């Protein structure tokens, strides 16, 4: 079967004798037909969106087959393991094929859509070029640009946007570079080798073509952390009841009684830097006796010395509220968080004990509380109480008085904080805060302040306690 141009040639030769002018017109039309632009189909591939992503899930298509798109129009939303990204078109043309359905997995480098664009033999397509035109070669056809290039029409030039940018900056014609990458992809090393070796002078790409068909890499957005998936047990929407144990019942009774008392609070900052250093020295000495030496024995002993000068804080109110009962012994309790509930055992006669003896009794009562082996005598008879919330992490609190006592203190955690030194220089100090609560029926604010000041003296200069120890 004769080709179209062969038939035209035969007709022209037949008519050339009768009409030379008609022959010239046919040749001219043949020449125009061979040099006019023809549509091309570009396979628009999924570019590397960064963060090491190798595959994505197609979430939503913004285009459909037959739709005309412009350069930079959004084509599809894809989801990687780090973020959702909108892929935009690098070309203006018509969508002729969509390669994936919703929720399909696409690999980096695979085609997403086929786009029909206006052909231009002066420019190699950025993505894979699929030649759908029929060759019309003839002996006297007009010479085109494609015949001058080593690559024939229909060959694919594969390269990432980064590699294409390197080629563009160095005026390298990718069609002259021998690819060594996977699937015939041109790599950065291929371009460097091409530039290092002897090669024909590259033909600069016209600036207008660069604008029309330039690479527009999709910028990877900042990764967004995915919300953790929590597995929740099936809920029936019901509830359950639990009877109060003996410790909880005792706490309920005590708190109900405390609600009848008018509480007032007082807070103070204590610089315990010297106490921290003293404990470092005495801790290994106490360990020789098998005793764990914390800060609490020092604080308990200092409270006892301060109570000696403020005995009203070691008192209680008579049941009828007509008398104040002063207690000779300093039975200082400390709140203990146990698996069985909150317990407040007390160390008896602290005024007669050394710091080492206080530490020994403190450790015994604490362990007995954890083992649920406290005796009634360990709980009864307290005259003053402390709560070491700092052991858990608190700084301030509003402790509730343990009836029939008239005061309680909550000790915050020890922190290393900046303060001004004697010469206005910034120095690091170890500080703690104690939140006091007192029964305002018999305790005045001034009395609590004086007690706190005396305690502050003992804690900030722990050596001063030596003068009052028995």
Sine and cosine of phi, psi and omega as CSV:
sin_phi,cos_phi,sin_psi,cos_psi,sin_omega,cos_omega
0.00,0.00,0.75,-0.67,0.00,-1.00
-0.96,0.27,0.61,-0.79,0.07,-1.00
-0.96,0.29,0.18,-0.98,-0.03,-1.00
-0.88,0.48,-0.68,0.73,-0.03,-1.00
-0.95,0.31,-0.53,0.85,0.04,-1.00
-0.91,0.42,-0.66,0.75,0.02,-1.00
-0.90,0.45,-0.67,0.74,0.04,-1.00
-0.87,0.49,-0.65,0.76,-0.01,-1.00
-0.89,0.45,-0.67,0.74,-0.02,-1.00
-0.90,0.44,-0.68,0.74,0.01,-1.00
-0.90,0.43,-0.65,0.76,-0.02,-1.00
-0.89,0.45,-0.67,0.74,-0.01,-1.00
-0.92,0.39,-0.56,0.83,0.01,-1.00
-0.92,0.39,-0.60,0.80,-0.06,-1.00
-1.00,-0.05,-0.05,1.00,-0.12,-0.99
-0.91,0.41,-0.54,0.84,-0.02,-1.00
-0.93,0.36,-0.66,0.75,-0.04,-1.00
-0.98,0.22,-0.55,0.84,-0.10,-0.99
-0.54,-0.84,1.00,0.04,0.05,-1.00
-0.86,0.52,-0.57,0.82,-0.02,-1.00
-0.91,0.42,-0.64,0.77,0.03,-1.00
-0.90,0.44,-0.59,0.81,0.03,-1.00
-0.88,0.48,-0.68,0.74,0.01,-1.00
-0.89,0.45,-0.62,0.78,-0.01,-1.00
-0.91,0.41,-0.64,0.76,-0.01,-1.00
-0.91,0.42,-0.68,0.74,0.02,-1.00
-0.89,0.46,-0.66,0.75,0.01,-1.00
-0.88,0.48,-0.70,0.72,0.01,-1.00
-0.90,0.43,-0.62,0.78,0.03,-1.00
-0.88,0.48,-0.67,0.74,0.00,-1.00
-0.90,0.43,-0.66,0.75,0.01,-1.00
-0.91,0.41,-0.59,0.80,-0.01,-1.00
-0.91,0.42,-0.58,0.81,-0.04,-1.00
-0.98,0.19,-0.36,0.93,-0.05,-1.00
-0.98,-0.20,-0.13,0.99,-0.01,-1.00
-0.96,0.27,0.45,-0.89,-0.03,-1.00
-0.97,0.25,0.55,-0.83,0.02,-1.00
-0.84,-0.55,0.46,-0.89,-0.01,-1.00
-0.90,0.44,0.54,-0.84,0.08,-1.00
-0.83,-0.56,0.50,-0.87,0.06,-1.00
-0.95,-0.30,0.87,-0.49,0.02,-1.00
-0.97,-0.22,0.79,-0.61,0.16,-0.99
-1.00,0.08,0.96,-0.28,-0.04,-1.00
-0.98,0.18,0.93,-0.36,-0.10,-0.99
-1.00,-0.03,0.40,-0.92,0.06,-1.00
-0.97,0.25,0.89,-0.46,0.01,-1.00
-0.99,0.17,0.27,-0.96,0.08,-1.00
-0.93,0.36,0.89,-0.46,-0.04,-1.00
-1.00,-0.04,0.15,0.99,0.11,-0.99
1.00,-0.06,0.04,-1.00,0.04,-1.00
0.87,0.49,0.41,0.91,0.04,-1.00
0.95,0.30,0.30,0.95,-0.03,-1.00
-0.95,0.32,0.77,-0.63,0.02,-1.00
-0.95,-0.30,-0.41,0.91,0.00,-1.00
-0.54,-0.84,0.39,-0.92,-0.01,-1.00
-0.66,-0.75,0.27,-0.96,0.08,-1.00
-0.95,-0.32,0.76,-0.65,0.02,-1.00
-0.96,0.26,0.85,-0.53,-0.06,-1.00
-0.97,-0.24,-0.62,0.78,-0.05,-1.00
-0.36,-0.93,0.74,-0.68,0.09,-1.00
-1.00,-0.06,0.71,-0.71,0.06,-1.00
-0.99,-0.15,-0.10,0.99,-0.04,-1.00
-0.77,-0.64,0.19,-0.98,0.07,-1.00
-0.64,-0.77,0.26,-0.97,-0.03,-1.00
-0.87,0.49,0.73,-0.68,-0.01,-1.00
1.00,-0.10,-0.19,0.98,-0.03,-1.00
-0.98,0.18,0.66,-0.76,0.04,-1.00
-1.00,-0.02,0.76,-0.65,-0.02,-1.00
-0.85,-0.53,0.41,-0.91,0.09,-1.00
-0.96,-0.28,0.25,-0.97,0.04,-1.00
-0.87,0.49,0.70,-0.71,0.00,-1.00
0.98,0.21,0.07,1.00,0.13,-0.99
-0.93,0.38,0.57,-0.82,0.02,-1.00
-0.96,0.27,0.74,-0.67,-0.02,-1.00
-0.98,-0.22,-0.75,0.66,-0.15,-0.99
-0.41,-0.91,0.50,-0.87,0.14,-0.99
-0.98,-0.22,0.80,-0.61,0.03,-1.00
-0.86,-0.51,0.39,-0.92,-0.04,-1.00
-0.82,-0.57,0.83,-0.55,0.12,-0.99
-0.99,-0.14,-0.12,-0.99,0.03,-1.00
-0.98,0.22,0.04,1.00,-0.03,-1.00
-0.81,-0.58,-0.47,0.88,-0.09,-1.00
-0.26,-0.97,0.24,-0.97,0.15,-0.99
-0.99,-0.14,0.71,-0.70,-0.09,-1.00
-0.75,-0.66,0.68,-0.73,0.13,-0.99
-1.00,-0.03,0.82,-0.57,0.03,-1.00
-1.00,-0.06,0.78,-0.63,-0.02,-1.00
-0.95,-0.30,0.39,-0.92,-0.05,-1.00
-0.98,0.18,0.60,-0.80,0.10,-0.99
-1.00,-0.07,-0.12,0.99,-0.11,-0.99
-0.77,-0.64,0.35,-0.94,0.18,-0.98
-0.97,-0.23,0.80,-0.59,-0.02,-1.00
0.08,-1.00,-0.31,-0.95,-0.04,-1.00
-0.91,-0.41,0.71,-0.70,0.05,-1.00
-0.95,0.30,0.85,-0.53,-0.01,-1.00
-0.93,-0.38,-0.26,0.96,0.02,-1.00
-0.36,-0.93,0.65,-0.76,0.11,-0.99
-0.91,-0.42,0.81,-0.58,-0.17,-0.99
-1.00,0.02,-0.27,0.96,-0.09,-1.00
-0.74,-0.67,0.52,-0.86,0.14,-0.99
-1.00,-0.07,0.17,-0.99,0.05,-1.00
-0.87,0.49,0.68,-0.73,0.02,-1.00
0.96,0.28,0.11,0.99,0.16,-0.99
-0.96,0.28,0.41,-0.91,0.03,-1.00
-0.99,-0.16,0.80,-0.61,0.01,-1.00
-0.91,-0.41,0.69,-0.72,0.03,-1.00
-1.00,-0.02,0.51,-0.86,0.07,-1.00
-0.88,0.47,0.77,-0.64,-0.04,-1.00
0.99,-0.16,-0.28,0.96,0.04,-1.00
-0.99,0.16,0.50,-0.86,0.00,-1.00
-0.94,0.34,0.67,-0.75,0.08,-1.00
-1.00,-0.08,-0.76,0.65,-0.01,-1.00
-0.62,-0.78,0.36,-0.93,0.18,-0.98
-0.97,-0.24,0.77,-0.63,-0.04,-1.00
-0.88,-0.48,0.78,-0.62,0.06,-1.00
-1.00,0.00,0.87,-0.49,0.00,-1.00
-0.84,-0.54,0.25,-0.97,0.06,-1.00
-0.95,0.32,0.78,-0.62,-0.06,-1.00
-0.96,0.29,0.45,-0.89,0.07,-1.00
-0.42,-0.91,0.96,-0.29,-0.10,-0.99
-0.91,0.41,-0.21,0.98,0.00,-1.00
-0.98,0.18,-0.10,0.99,-0.12,-0.99
-0.71,-0.71,0.78,-0.63,0.12,-0.99
-0.99,0.17,0.70,-0.72,0.03,-1.00
-0.92,0.40,0.48,-0.88,-0.04,-1.00
-0.97,0.26,-0.70,0.72,0.04,-1.00
-1.00,-0.05,-0.12,-0.99,-0.05,-1.00
-0.90,0.44,0.78,-0.63,0.00,-1.00
-0.98,-0.18,0.85,-0.53,0.03,-1.00
-0.97,-0.25,0.89,-0.45,-0.06,-1.00
-1.00,0.09,0.91,-0.41,0.02,-1.00
-0.95,-0.30,0.20,0.98,-0.03,-1.00
-0.99,-0.10,0.44,-0.90,0.00,-1.00
-1.00,-0.05,0.74,-0.67,-0.01,-1.00
-0.91,0.41,0.69,-0.72,0.00,-1.00
-0.81,-0.58,0.80,0.59,-0.06,-1.00
-0.94,0.33,0.59,-0.81,0.08,-1.00
-0.49,-0.87,0.28,-0.96,-0.08,-1.00
-0.91,0.41,-0.61,0.79,-0.06,-1.00
-0.93,-0.36,0.43,0.90,0.03,-1.00
-0.93,0.37,0.46,-0.89,0.00,-1.00
-0.93,0.38,0.71,-0.70,-0.01,-1.00
-0.93,0.38,0.79,-0.61,0.01,-1.00
-0.95,-0.32,0.17,-0.99,-0.05,-1.00
-0.89,0.45,-0.57,0.82,-0.07,-1.00
-0.89,0.46,-0.45,0.89,0.00,-1.00
-0.97,0.23,-0.26,0.97,0.00,-1.00
-1.00,0.05,-0.33,0.94,-0.08,-1.00
-1.00,-0.01,0.50,-0.87,0.04,-1.00
-0.90,0.44,-0.52,0.86,0.00,-1.00
-1.00,0.02,0.77,-0.64,0.06,-1.00
-0.99,0.17,0.32,-0.95,0.02,-1.00
-0.85,0.52,0.69,-0.72,0.01,-1.00
0.97,-0.26,-0.30,0.95,0.07,-1.00
-0.92,0.39,0.47,-0.88,-0.04,-1.00
-0.97,-0.25,0.74,-0.68,0.12,-0.99
-0.93,-0.35,0.94,-0.35,-0.06,-1.00
-0.95,-0.32,0.79,-0.62,0.04,-1.00
-0.30,-0.95,0.51,-0.86,0.04,-1.00
-0.97,0.25,0.32,-0.95,0.04,-1.00
-0.83,0.55,-0.61,0.79,-0.01,-1.00
-0.90,0.43,-0.67,0.74,0.01,-1.00
-0.92,0.40,-0.64,0.77,0.02,-1.00
-0.90,0.44,-0.57,0.82,0.02,-1.00
-0.92,0.40,-0.64,0.76,0.04,-1.00
-0.88,0.47,-0.69,0.72,0.01,-1.00
-0.89,0.45,-0.66,0.75,-0.01,-1.00
-0.90,0.44,-0.69,0.72,-0.02,-1.00
-0.91,0.41,-0.43,0.90,-0.04,-1.00
-0.95,-0.30,0.21,0.98,0.04,-1.00
0.82,0.57,0.69,0.72,0.01,-1.00
-0.99,-0.17,0.79,-0.61,0.06,-1.00
-0.99,0.13,0.92,-0.38,-0.08,-1.00
-0.88,0.47,-0.43,0.90,-0.01,-1.00
-0.93,0.37,-0.27,0.96,0.01,-1.00
-1.00,-0.08,-0.11,0.99,-0.06,-1.00
-1.00,-0.04,0.72,-0.69,0.04,-1.00
-0.99,0.11,0.88,-0.48,-0.03,-1.00
-0.98,0.21,0.59,-0.80,0.08,-1.00
-0.81,-0.58,-0.04,1.00,-0.02,-1.00
-0.98,0.21,0.07,-1.00,-0.03,-1.00
-0.89,0.46,0.74,-0.67,0.03,-1.00
0.92,0.38,0.41,0.91,0.01,-1.00
0.98,0.22,0.45,0.89,-0.01,-1.00
-1.00,0.06,0.68,-0.73,0.05,-1.00
-0.98,0.18,0.78,-0.63,-0.02,-1.00
-0.97,-0.26,0.14,-0.99,0.05,-1.00
-0.88,0.48,-0.63,0.77,-0.01,-1.00
-0.90,0.43,-0.58,0.81,0.03,-1.00
-0.88,0.48,-0.67,0.74,0.00,-1.00
-0.92,0.39,-0.67,0.74,0.00,-1.00
-0.89,0.46,-0.65,0.76,0.03,-1.00
-0.92,0.40,-0.63,0.77,0.03,-1.00
-0.89,0.46,-0.67,0.74,-0.02,-1.00
-0.94,0.33,-0.50,0.87,-0.04,-1.00
-0.97,0.23,-0.56,0.83,-0.05,-1.00
-1.00,0.02,0.14,-0.99,0.05,-1.00
-0.92,0.38,0.75,-0.67,-0.03,-1.00
-0.46,-0.89,0.46,-0.89,0.05,-1.00
-0.91,0.42,0.46,-0.89,-0.02,-1.00
-0.87,0.49,0.80,-0.60,-0.01,-1.00
-0.94,0.34,0.55,-0.84,0.03,-1.00
-1.00,0.00,0.89,-0.46,-0.02,-1.00
-0.87,0.49,0.62,-0.78,0.05,-1.00
-0.99,0.16,0.76,-0.65,-0.01,-1.00
-0.84,0.55,0.66,-0.75,0.00,-1.00
-0.83,0.56,-0.60,0.80,-0.03,-1.00
-0.89,0.46,-0.61,0.79,-0.01,-1.00
-0.94,0.35,-0.59,0.81,0.04,-1.00
-0.86,0.51,-0.62,0.78,-0.01,-1.00
-0.95,0.32,-0.63,0.77,-0.08,-1.00
-0.96,0.29,-0.60,0.80,-0.10,-0.99
-0.82,-0.57,0.34,0.94,-0.04,-1.00
-0.92,0.40,0.46,-0.89,-0.01,-1.00
-0.95,0.32,0.70,-0.71,0.02,-1.00
-0.81,-0.59,0.99,0.17,-0.06,-1.00
-0.86,0.51,0.59,-0.81,0.03,-1.00
-0.99,0.17,0.88,-0.47,-0.01,-1.00
-0.95,0.31,0.75,-0.66,0.01,-1.00
-0.97,0.22,0.81,-0.59,0.01,-1.00
-0.94,0.34,0.28,-0.96,0.05,-1.00
-0.88,0.47,0.77,-0.63,-0.05,-1.00
-0.85,0.53,0.65,-0.76,0.03,-1.00
-0.94,-0.34,0.81,-0.59,0.00,-1.00
-0.92,0.40,0.68,-0.73,0.04,-1.00
-0.99,0.15,0.63,-0.78,0.06,-1.00
-0.90,0.44,0.70,-0.72,0.04,-1.00
-0.91,0.42,0.63,-0.78,0.00,-1.00
-1.00,0.01,0.87,-0.49,0.01,-1.00
-0.98,-0.21,0.73,-0.68,0.06,-1.00
-1.00,-0.03,0.92,-0.39,-0.04,-1.00
-0.98,-0.18,0.69,-0.72,0.05,-1.00
-0.93,0.36,0.53,-0.85,0.00,-1.00
-0.89,0.46,0.79,-0.62,-0.03,-1.00
-0.97,-0.25,0.68,-0.73,0.03,-1.00
-1.00,-0.07,-0.10,0.99,0.00,-1.00
0.98,0.20,0.18,0.98,-0.03,-1.00
-1.00,-0.02,-0.23,-0.97,0.01,-1.00
-0.52,-0.85,0.16,-0.99,0.03,-1.00
-0.67,-0.74,0.37,-0.93,0.01,-1.00
-0.89,-0.45,0.47,-0.88,-0.02,-1.00
-0.59,-0.81,0.77,-0.63,-0.01,-1.00
-0.95,0.30,0.61,-0.80,0.06,-1.00
-0.93,0.37,0.71,-0.71,0.09,-1.00
-0.98,0.18,0.06,-1.00,-0.03,-1.00
-0.88,0.47,-0.62,0.78,0.00,-1.00
-0.93,0.38,-0.67,0.74,0.02,-1.00
-0.91,0.42,-0.59,0.80,0.03,-1.00
-0.92,0.40,-0.65,0.76,0.03,-1.00
-0.90,0.43,-0.64,0.77,0.04,-1.00
-0.90,0.44,-0.66,0.75,0.01,-1.00
-0.88,0.48,-0.69,0.72,0.00,-1.00
-0.90,0.44,-0.68,0.73,-0.02,-1.00
-0.91,0.42,-0.65,0.76,-0.03,-1.00
-0.94,0.33,-0.57,0.82,0.07,-1.00
-0.89,0.46,-0.62,0.78,0.05,-1.00
-0.93,0.37,-0.61,0.79,-0.03,-1.00
-0.92,0.40,-0.48,0.88,0.00,-1.00
-0.90,0.44,-0.31,0.95,0.00,-1.00
-0.99,0.14,-0.15,0.99,-0.09,-1.00
-0.99,-0.15,0.72,-0.70,0.11,-0.99
-0.97,0.23,0.96,-0.28,-0.02,-1.00
-1.00,0.07,0.53,-0.85,0.25,-0.97
-0.67,-0.74,0.47,-0.88,-0.09,-1.00
-0.93,-0.38,0.40,-0.92,0.03,-1.00
-0.50,-0.87,0.79,-0.62,-0.03,-1.00
-0.86,-0.51,0.56,-0.83,-0.01,-1.00
-0.55,-0.83,0.53,-0.85,0.08,-1.00
-0.99,-0.12,0.69,-0.72,-0.02,-1.00
-0.83,-0.56,0.82,-0.58,0.06,-1.00
-1.00,0.04,0.96,-0.28,-0.09,-1.00
-0.95,-0.31,0.46,0.89,-0.01,-1.00
-0.85,0.52,-0.72,0.70,0.00,-1.00
-0.92,0.39,-0.57,0.82,0.04,-1.00
-0.92,0.40,-0.62,0.79,0.04,-1.00
-0.87,0.49,-0.68,0.73,-0.01,-1.00
-0.93,0.36,-0.63,0.77,0.01,-1.00
-0.90,0.43,-0.65,0.76,0.00,-1.00
-0.90,0.44,-0.61,0.80,0.03,-1.00
-0.85,0.52,-0.58,0.81,-0.01,-1.00
-0.97,0.24,-0.67,0.74,-0.11,-0.99
-1.00,0.09,-0.35,0.94,-0.07,-1.00
-0.86,0.52,-0.73,0.68,0.02,-1.00
-0.92,0.38,-0.47,0.88,0.04,-1.00
-0.93,0.37,-0.65,0.76,0.04,-1.00
-0.92,0.39,-0.54,0.84,0.00,-1.00
-0.90,0.43,-0.44,0.90,0.04,-1.00
-0.90,0.44,-0.40,0.92,0.05,-1.00
-0.99,-0.13,0.12,0.99,-0.02,-1.00
0.96,0.28,0.43,0.90,-0.06,-1.00
-0.92,-0.39,0.78,-0.63,0.09,-1.00
-0.99,0.14,0.85,-0.53,-0.08,-1.00
-0.96,-0.29,0.96,-0.27,0.07,-1.00
-0.99,-0.16,-0.16,-0.99,0.06,-1.00
-0.98,0.20,-0.39,0.92,-0.09,-1.00
-0.86,0.51,-0.68,0.74,0.02,-1.00
-0.85,0.53,-0.62,0.79,0.03,-1.00
-0.91,0.42,-0.70,0.72,-0.03,-1.00
-0.92,0.40,-0.68,0.74,-0.01,-1.00
-0.89,0.46,-0.68,0.73,0.01,-1.00
-0.92,0.39,-0.64,0.77,0.03,-1.00
-0.91,0.42,-0.61,0.79,0.06,-1.00
-0.88,0.48,-0.67,0.74,0.01,-1.00
-0.88,0.47,-0.67,0.74,0.02,-1.00
-0.91,0.41,-0.61,0.79,0.03,-1.00
-0.94,0.34,-0.55,0.84,0.05,-1.00
-0.91,0.41,-0.47,0.88,0.03,-1.00
-0.89,0.46,-0.47,0.88,0.00,-1.00
-0.99,-0.16,-0.17,0.98,0.07,-1.00
-0.75,-0.67,0.92,0.40,-0.12,-0.99
-0.89,0.45,-0.35,0.94,-0.02,-1.00
-0.91,0.40,-0.40,0.91,0.04,-1.00
-0.97,0.23,-0.20,0.98,0.06,-1.00
-0.95,-0.30,0.60,0.80,-0.06,-1.00
-0.85,-0.52,-0.06,-1.00,0.10,-0.99
-0.50,-0.86,0.29,-0.96,-0.01,-1.00
-0.99,-0.15,0.67,-0.74,0.01,-1.00
-0.88,0.47,0.43,-0.90,-0.04,-1.00
-0.80,0.60,-0.57,0.82,-0.01,-1.00
-1.00,0.03,-0.02,1.00,0.05,-1.00
0.96,0.28,0.28,0.96,-0.06,-1.00
-0.99,-0.17,-0.19,0.98,-0.08,-1.00
-0.65,-0.76,0.48,-0.87,0.13,-0.99
-0.97,-0.23,0.80,-0.60,-0.03,-1.00
-0.97,-0.26,0.90,-0.43,0.01,-1.00
-1.00,-0.02,0.74,-0.67,-0.04,-1.00
-0.98,-0.22,0.76,-0.65,-0.02,-1.00
-0.95,0.31,-0.68,0.74,-0.01,-1.00
-0.99,0.13,0.59,-0.81,0.08,-1.00
-0.99,-0.15,1.00,0.04,0.05,-1.00
-1.00,-0.05,1.00,-0.01,-0.16,-0.99
-1.00,-0.04,0.87,-0.49,0.00,-1.00
-1.00,-0.02,0.37,-0.93,0.05,-1.00
-0.65,-0.76,0.76,-0.65,-0.03,-1.00
-0.93,0.37,0.74,-0.68,-0.04,-1.00
-0.83,-0.55,0.85,-0.53,0.04,-1.00
-1.00,0.07,0.94,-0.33,-0.03,-1.00
-0.88,-0.47,0.29,-0.96,0.06,-1.00
-0.88,0.48,-0.28,0.96,-0.06,-1.00
-0.99,-0.12,-0.13,0.99,-0.02,-1.00
0.75,-0.67,0.00,-1.00,-0.01,-1.00
-0.99,0.15,0.83,-0.55,0.02,-1.00
-0.83,-0.56,0.49,-0.87,-0.02,-1.00
-0.77,-0.63,0.97,0.23,0.12,-0.99
-0.95,0.31,0.30,-0.95,-0.02,-1.00
-0.72,-0.69,0.52,-0.85,0.04,-1.00
-1.00,-0.01,0.87,-0.50,-0.09,-1.00
-0.98,0.21,0.64,-0.77,0.14,-0.99
0.79,0.62,0.81,0.59,0.01,-1.00
-0.87,0.49,-0.48,0.88,-0.03,-1.00
-0.89,0.47,-0.34,0.94,-0.02,-1.00
-0.97,-0.25,0.09,1.00,-0.07,-1.00
-0.95,-0.32,0.50,-0.87,0.14,-0.99
-0.99,0.16,0.18,-0.98,0.02,-1.00
-0.89,0.46,-0.60,0.80,0.01,-1.00
-0.92,0.40,-0.64,0.77,0.03,-1.00
-0.93,0.37,-0.61,0.79,0.07,-1.00
-0.88,0.47,-0.68,0.73,0.00,-1.00
-0.89,0.45,-0.65,0.76,0.00,-1.00
-0.89,0.45,-0.71,0.70,0.00,-1.00
-0.94,0.34,-0.58,0.82,0.05,-1.00
-0.88,0.48,-0.72,0.70,0.01,-1.00
-0.90,0.43,-0.62,0.78,-0.01,-1.00
-0.91,0.42,-0.73,0.69,-0.02,-1.00
-0.92,0.39,-0.62,0.78,0.00,-1.00
-0.89,0.45,-0.71,0.71,0.00,-1.00
-0.92,0.38,-0.62,0.79,0.04,-1.00
-0.89,0.45,-0.60,0.80,0.04,-1.00
-0.91,0.42,-0.66,0.75,0.02,-1.00
-0.91,0.41,-0.55,0.84,-0.02,-1.00
-1.00,0.01,0.05,1.00,-0.03,-1.00
0.85,0.52,0.67,0.75,-0.04,-1.00
-0.85,-0.53,0.33,0.94,0.05,-1.00
-0.94,0.35,0.64,-0.77,0.04,-1.00
-1.00,-0.04,0.35,-0.94,0.05,-1.00
-0.83,0.56,-0.56,0.83,-0.01,-1.00
-0.93,0.37,-0.41,0.91,0.05,-1.00
-0.95,0.30,-0.41,0.91,-0.05,-1.00
-1.00,-0.08,-0.60,0.80,-0.13,-0.99
-0.98,0.17,0.39,-0.92,0.15,-0.99
1.00,0.08,0.18,0.98,0.00,-1.00
-0.93,0.37,0.57,-0.82,-0.01,-1.00
-0.88,-0.47,-0.25,0.97,-0.03,-1.00
-0.34,-0.94,0.54,-0.84,-0.08,-1.00
-0.71,-0.70,0.47,-0.88,0.08,-1.00
-0.77,-0.64,0.51,-0.86,0.06,-1.00
-0.78,-0.63,0.89,-0.45,-0.06,-1.00
-1.00,-0.01,0.97,0.26,0.00,-1.00
-0.93,0.37,-0.39,0.92,-0.01,-1.00
-0.89,0.45,-0.37,0.93,0.04,-1.00
-0.90,0.44,-0.43,0.90,0.03,-1.00
-0.99,-0.12,-0.53,0.85,0.05,-1.00
0.64,-0.77,-0.01,1.00,-0.03,-1.00
-0.97,0.23,0.37,-0.93,0.05,-1.00
-0.92,-0.39,-0.70,0.71,0.02,-1.00
-0.81,-0.59,0.39,-0.92,0.06,-1.00
-0.39,-0.92,0.12,-0.99,0.11,-0.99
-0.79,-0.61,0.99,0.15,-0.09,-1.00
-0.92,0.39,0.46,-0.89,0.00,-1.00
-0.98,-0.22,0.72,-0.69,-0.05,-1.00
-0.89,0.45,0.65,-0.76,0.05,-1.00
-1.00,-0.09,0.98,-0.18,-0.06,-1.00
-0.87,0.50,0.68,-0.73,0.21,0.98
-1.00,-0.10,0.27,0.96,0.01,-1.00
-0.92,0.39,0.24,-0.97,-0.07,-1.00
-0.88,-0.47,0.00,1.00,-0.01,-1.00
-0.40,-0.92,0.43,-0.90,0.04,-1.00
-0.44,-0.90,0.50,-0.86,0.02,-1.00
-0.80,-0.60,0.64,-0.77,0.07,-1.00
-0.93,-0.37,0.88,-0.48,-0.09,-1.00
-1.00,-0.06,0.83,-0.56,0.02,-1.00
-1.00,0.10,0.12,-0.99,-0.01,-1.00
-0.94,0.35,0.49,-0.87,0.06,-1.00
-0.99,0.11,0.79,-0.61,-0.05,-1.00
-0.82,-0.57,0.53,-0.85,0.08,-1.00
-0.99,-0.10,0.94,-0.35,-0.13,-0.99
-0.75,-0.66,0.40,-0.92,0.02,-1.00
-0.98,0.18,0.62,-0.79,0.08,-1.00
-0.58,-0.81,0.25,-0.97,0.04,-1.00
-0.99,0.14,0.71,-0.71,0.06,-1.00
-1.00,0.09,-0.07,-1.00,-0.04,-1.00
-0.89,0.46,-0.43,0.90,0.01,-1.00
-0.96,-0.29,0.46,0.89,0.01,-1.00
0.90,0.43,0.31,0.95,0.08,-1.00
-1.00,0.07,0.42,-0.91,0.02,-1.00
-0.99,0.10,0.81,-0.59,0.01,-1.00
-0.77,-0.64,0.43,-0.90,0.04,-1.00
-1.00,0.00,0.77,-0.64,0.00,-1.00
-0.75,-0.66,0.48,-0.88,0.09,-1.00
-1.00,-0.04,0.87,-0.49,-0.10,-0.99
-0.83,-0.56,0.53,-0.85,0.16,-0.99
-0.69,-0.73,0.27,-0.96,0.00,-1.00
-0.78,-0.63,0.69,-0.73,0.05,-1.00
-0.88,-0.48,0.82,-0.57,0.02,-1.00
-0.99,-0.17,0.89,-0.46,-0.04,-1.00
-0.98,-0.18,0.58,-0.82,0.15,-0.99
-0.77,-0.64,0.71,-0.70,-0.04,-1.00
-0.71,-0.70,0.37,-0.93,0.03,-1.00
-0.99,0.15,0.95,-0.32,-0.11,-0.99
-0.96,0.30,-0.07,1.00,0.06,-1.00
-0.94,0.33,-0.53,0.85,-0.03,-1.00
-0.78,-0.63,-0.23,0.97,-0.02,-1.00
-0.96,-0.28,0.77,-0.63,0.06,-1.00
-0.99,-0.15,0.35,-0.94,-0.01,-1.00
-0.86,0.50,-0.64,0.77,-0.01,-1.00
-0.90,0.44,-0.61,0.79,0.01,-1.00
-0.91,0.42,-0.66,0.75,0.04,-1.00
-0.92,0.40,-0.64,0.77,0.01,-1.00
-0.89,0.45,-0.69,0.73,0.01,-1.00
-0.90,0.43,-0.66,0.75,0.06,-1.00
-0.87,0.50,-0.71,0.70,-0.01,-1.00
-0.90,0.44,-0.62,0.78,0.02,-1.00
-0.89,0.45,-0.66,0.75,0.01,-1.00
-0.92,0.40,-0.67,0.74,0.05,-1.00
-0.88,0.47,-0.64,0.77,0.01,-1.00
-0.86,0.51,-0.65,0.76,0.02,-1.00
-0.88,0.48,-0.70,0.72,-0.04,-1.00
-0.94,0.35,-0.62,0.78,-0.05,-1.00
-0.97,0.23,-0.57,0.82,-0.02,-1.00
-0.99,0.14,-0.42,0.91,0.11,-0.99
-0.79,-0.61,0.96,0.27,-0.12,-0.99
-0.87,0.48,-0.36,0.93,0.04,-1.00
-0.90,0.44,-0.42,0.91,-0.01,-1.00
-0.92,0.39,-0.35,0.94,0.03,-1.00
-0.92,0.39,-0.41,0.91,-0.02,-1.00
-0.87,0.50,-0.49,0.87,-0.04,-1.00
-0.94,0.34,-0.32,0.95,-0.12,-0.99
-0.90,-0.44,0.02,1.00,0.01,-1.00
-0.97,0.24,0.58,-0.81,-0.02,-1.00
-0.97,-0.25,0.00,0.00,0.00,0.00
